[in-house]
Amino acid sequence: MSDVMNTCFVTFDSADGTPIQGYLASPEGNELRGAVIVLHHLPGFDRATREITRRIAVMGYDALLINLYWRQAPTASPDDAAAVARAMGGVPDDQIVADAAGAAAFLRALPTSNARVGTIGFCSGGRQSVLVGCRVDVDAVVDCYGAYVTGTPGPDFPLKVTGLESMLPDLRAPLLGLFGNDDAFPSPEDVDQLEAILTGLGKPHDLVRFDNASHAFFFVDRDSYRVHAALEGWERVSSFYSAHLGA
């Protein structure tokens, strides 16, 4: 691990050919290493998620944060872009998959790539991380408290999403899930359901649940931040990526 890194905004091609903005953080040096696609939370392509992207680079990976709202609001601030996306019912799953597939190709084309790519997502990005793991060739999937990986939201829910139960048989990589037992979306019962499905399918997984933690426990600038859950969560992410991405 090293705190020395390079960061920059980049443009890469989605799998459908659309240019997409990303934020790339890479350790200094030319050694071969794995890479991670970062899927931001509902508030968008913001400072907090760029900090998380840099933290993953410190672990020793090329980390690419996708601006998932780039098509909807390319020149808007993160808050305004998130409002636009929310008003549209969120980003369509097919768009997420295309952008993540393009991000994976971009990362594998880097001269430092060892060809292994993982994902990590937070909040809505947690569900999207699992979605990508079912439809894109990746090597490790991390879901940080993603709601509606299982189950269907009620009619008042602002995002047009469905559960991923029908896709889980196609999950292509081991899954690490990090959840708070005080969370409602997903609830402990939702996590139990996901565990049962993955176990029944024989999919490699580790679903970790933290007491005295709710949603967004990783985000240090929120009241929901929980030191014990965040610190152990990062240790588990580091060990998981070391095992599956080769760094």
Number of C-alpha atoms within 10 A of each C-alpha: 11 10 13 11 15 14 18 10 11 14 16 18 18 22 17 12 11 14 16 20 23 22 20 24 26 25 24 16 10 10 11 17 21 24 31 30 28 30 30 28 23 22 18 25 25 16 10 16 21 20 13 18 27 24 16 27 27 20 20 25 29 30 32 32 28 26 23 28 26 19 16 15 17 14 11 14 13 20 14 14 23 23 19 16 23 17 11 14 14 20 20 13 15 12 15 21 22 20 26 32 22 23 26 25 18 16 25 18 12 14 11 19 19 18 19 20 28 26 30 30 24 27 22 25 26 28 28 29 31 29 25 28 28 21 18 19 18 24 21 24 32 31 27 28 30 27 28 23 27 21 16 14 16 8 8 6 10 13 19 15 20 15 16 19 16 9 14 21 15 15 22 20 22 18 24 21 24 27 27 25 19 16 19 14 19 22 19 16 12 17 26 12 16 21 17 12 16 18 12 10 13 10 18 13 16 16 16 17 18 19 12 13 21 22 24 22 28 24 18 13 9 10 9 14 17 20 14 14 22 19 12 14 20 16 11 17 19 15 12 19 26 15 11 17 21 17 18
